[in-house]
Amino acid sequence: MSPPPFLVFLHIEKTAGTTLYGALRRALSGYQRIERIADDANPSFDGHLPGNYVQKVLEEFPSLNGIGGHPLRAWSDYSGCLRQPFFFTLLRNPVDRFLSHFFHQRERKGFPWTLKEYLRDGRFSNVMCRRLCGKEDANEAKRIVQNFEIQIGLAENFDISFQRLLVSLRDFGLPVLIPPAYRSRNMRKGLADAHEKVEQDRWGEEIRYANAEDQVLYDWAVEMQPTALPPMLQPASELACLGRRIGNKVTRLRFRPWEARNRKALGGIA
């Protein structure tokens, strides 16, 4: 019997990925977030994690069943180090994603952007396409999705997307549990004020134009989505014991080519 596949979550900014991290860590034994810390050798927003770095992580933590992160790419050379990589990603309405990313950059990271400056910077438009294929090209992004059989979920239909992912992982033979609940994470506190709404309306057309390729990709993904919620993997009576059965309290792994932090915290991965 062939071994089960290895989950690779391609996390695109502001598409409910942080919420998915928390849910997956409760549902899949041996799932971990992985990042590459920005350094002088790779300062680019579009940088990605090549296969040899992933190989080093697996050598440190051989019991992993899945990883997720912003710098992971389906087209990177992961087949040489991962057993049957199974790719998953979440997409979101491009205008909503763009604005959410803008507020995150300004309010969480402290960059003093105006919406005009952020829009015209150029790095943050069509991010979904760029994360999937490395360029602002919806047709190329769709080709990558098809060639690597990437399962796509939608942030707007998170419950259905998450259940569908877990059903797929279960059917592939991975040790999946259904958590009793998940918590929405990394969300903006409060709604846009009157001034912000005026600014959004003022620049709305330019935002849509700047993310036109993402819109094509998103519309295509929406057409492929199932509408029915997949069946639960466990009866409700089993949910009460999940907390005792999971027990993996693991901090995020921040990985550099020359070191892996939080190794002690990761020692308990089963």
C-alpha positions in Angstrom: 0.0 0.0 0.0 1.4 3.4 -1.0 1.8 6.0 1.8 -0.8 8.7 2.2 -0.2 12.1 0.6 1.4 15.1 2.3 -0.8 18.2 2.7 0.7 21.4 1.4 -1.5 24.5 2.1 -0.6 27.4 -0.2 -1.5 30.3 2.0 -2.5 33.4 0.1 -2.6 36.6 2.2 -6.0 37.5 3.7 -8.0 34.6 2.5 -8.8 33.1 5.9 -5.6 31.1 6.0 -4.8 31.9 9.6 -8.2 30.6 10.6 -7.4 27.5 8.6 -4.1 27.1 10.4 -5.8 26.9 13.8 -8.5 24.5 12.5 -6.0 22.2 10.8 -3.7 22.0 13.8 -6.6 20.6 15.8 -7.8 18.3 13.0 -4.7 16.9 11.5 -1.9 15.3 13.6 1.5 16.5 12.5 0.4 19.7 10.6 2.6 22.7 10.9 2.9 26.3 9.6 6.2 27.0 8.0 7.7 30.3 7.0 11.0 31.7 5.7 12.1 34.7 7.6 12.9 37.6 5.2 16.6 38.2 5.0 19.1 39.9 2.8 19.3 36.9 0.5 15.6 36.9 -0.2 13.9 40.2 0.5 11.3 39.9 -2.2 7.6 39.8 -1.4 7.3 37.2 -4.1 10.0 35.0 -2.7 9.2 31.3 -2.4 10.5 28.3 -0.4 12.4 25.9 -2.6 12.4 22.1 -2.1 15.8 21.9 -0.4 14.5 24.0 2.5 11.4 21.9 2.9 13.7 18.8 2.9 15.6 20.2 5.8 12.4 20.8 7.8 11.3 17.2 7.2 14.7 15.9 8.3 14.2 17.8 11.6 10.6 16.7 11.9 10.0 13.5 10.0 6.6 12.8 11.5 4.9 15.8 9.8 1.8 15.1 7.7 1.3 18.6 6.3 2.7 22.1 6.1 1.3 25.5 5.1 2.7 28.9 4.5 2.9 32.0 2.4 6.2 31.1 0.6 5.1 27.6 -0.5 4.5 27.1 -4.2 3.0 24.1 -6.1 5.6 24.6 -8.9 8.6 24.4 -6.5 10.5 21.1 -6.5 8.7 19.4 -3.7 8.0 16.1 -5.3 11.6 15.0 -4.5 11.2 15.5 -0.8 7.4 15.1 -0.1 5.4 11.9 -0.5 2.6 12.6 -3.0 2.1 16.3 -2.2 -1.6 17.2 -2.1 -2.1 21.0 -2.6 -4.9 23.1 -1.2 -5.5 26.8 -1.2 -8.2 29.4 -0.3 -9.3 32.2 -2.6 -11.4 35.3 -1.7 -13.2 38.1 -3.5 -10.3 40.1 -5.0 -11.5 43.5 -3.9 -12.2 42.3 -0.4 -8.9 40.5 -0.2 -7.0 43.6 -1.5 -8.6 45.9 1.1 -8.1 43.5 3.9 -4.5 43.2 3.0 -4.2 47.0 2.9 -5.6 47.3 6.4 -3.5 44.5 7.7 -0.3 46.1 6.4 -1.2 49.5 7.8 -2.8 48.5 11.2 -1.0 45.3 12.1 2.4 45.9 10.5 2.5 49.6 10.9 3.3 50.7 7.4 1.9 54.2 6.9 0.2 53.5 3.5 -2.5 55.6 2.1 -4.9 53.6 -0.1 -3.6 55.4 -3.2 0.0 54.6 -2.3 -0.8 51.0 -1.6 -2.7 50.6 -4.8 0.0 52.2 -7.0 2.9 50.3 -5.3 2.2 47.4 -7.7 3.3 44.5 -5.4 -0.1 43.8 -3.9 -2.3 43.5 -7.0 -3.4 40.2 -8.4 -1.7 38.5 -5.4 -3.8 35.3 -5.8 -2.5 34.7 -9.3 1.0 35.6 -8.3 1.0 33.2 -5.4 -0.2 30.4 -7.6 1.9 30.9 -10.7 4.5 33.6 -10.0 2.9 36.2 -12.4 -0.2 38.3 -12.8 -1.8 35.9 -15.3 -5.2 34.1 -14.6 -4.8 31.6 -17.4 -1.4 30.6 -16.1 -2.7 30.3 -12.6 -5.5 28.1 -13.8 -3.0 25.9 -15.7 -1.0 25.5 -12.5 -4.2 24.6 -10.5 -5.1 21.9 -13.1 -1.6 20.6 -13.6 -0.9 20.2 -9.9 -4.5 19.2 -9.0 -4.8 22.0 -6.4 -8.0 21.8 -4.4 -9.5 25.3 -4.1 -11.7 26.5 -1.3 -13.3 29.9 -0.8 -13.0 32.1 2.2 -16.6 33.1 1.8 -17.6 29.4 2.1 -15.1 28.5 4.7 -17.2 25.7 6.4 -17.8 23.9 3.1 -14.2 24.3 2.0 -12.8 23.1 5.3 -15.1 20.0 5.5 -14.3 19.2 1.8 -10.6 19.4 2.6 -10.9 17.1 5.6 -13.0 14.6 3.7 -10.3 14.5 1.0 -7.5 14.0 3.6 -9.5 11.3 5.3 -10.2 9.5 2.1 -6.4 9.6 1.3 -5.7 7.9 4.6 -4.4 10.7 6.7 -5.2 10.8 10.5 -8.0 13.4 10.4 -10.3 14.5 13.3 -13.1 17.0 13.1 -12.6 19.7 15.7 -15.8 20.8 17.6 -15.3 24.4 16.6 -12.7 26.8 15.1 -12.1 30.4 15.9 -11.8 33.1 13.2 -8.3 34.6 13.5 -6.3 37.6 12.2 -9.4 39.6 11.5 -9.6 43.4 11.6 -11.3 44.8 14.7 -14.1 47.1 13.8 -15.6 48.3 10.6 -14.3 50.9 8.2 -15.1 54.5 9.3 -16.8 57.1 7.2 -13.5 58.5 5.8 -12.3 55.0 4.9 -15.5 54.2 3.1 -15.2 57.4 1.0 -11.6 56.4 0.1 -12.7 52.9 -0.9 -15.5 54.3 -3.0 -13.1 56.8 -4.6 -10.5 54.2 -5.6 -12.9 51.3 -6.1 -12.8 51.2 -9.9 -9.0 51.4 -9.9 -8.8 48.6 -7.3 -11.0 46.4 -9.5 -8.9 47.2 -12.5 -5.6 46.4 -10.7 -7.0 43.0 -9.6 -8.7 42.0 -12.9 -6.6 38.8 -13.3 -7.5 37.7 -9.8 -11.2 38.4 -10.6 -11.0 36.0 -13.6 -9.3 33.4 -11.4 -11.8 33.8 -8.6 -14.9 33.6 -10.9 -13.5 30.4 -12.4 -13.0 28.9 -9.0 -16.5 29.9 -7.9 -17.9 28.0 -10.8 -16.1 24.8 -9.7 -17.3 24.9 -6.1 -19.7 22.3 -4.7 -22.7 23.8 -3.0 -23.5 21.0 -0.5 -21.7 20.6 2.8 -19.8 17.3 2.8 -20.8 14.8 5.5 -19.3 15.1 9.0 -16.5 12.6 9.5 -17.5 11.8 13.1 -20.7 11.6 15.0 -21.4 14.4 17.4 -20.9 12.1 20.4 -17.2 11.8 19.7 -16.5 15.5 19.7 -16.3 15.8 23.4 -13.1 13.7 23.6 -11.3 15.5 20.8 -9.4 17.8 23.2 -7.9 14.8 25.0 -7.0 13.0 21.7 -5.3 15.9 20.0 -3.1 17.6 22.6 -0.6 19.1 20.1 0.2 22.6 21.4 2.7 23.6 18.9 4.1 27.0 18.1 4.7 28.2 14.6 7.9 27.0 13.0 10.0 29.9 11.6 12.6 28.3 9.4 15.9 29.7 8.1 18.3 27.9 5.9 20.7 27.8 8.8 18.4 27.2 11.7 15.0 26.1 12.9 13.5 27.9 15.9 11.0 26.6 18.4 12.5 23.1 18.1 11.6 22.2 21.7 8.0 23.2 21.2 7.8 21.0 18.1 9.2 18.0 19.9 5.8 16.7 20.7 4.5 16.3 17.2 3.2 12.7 16.7 
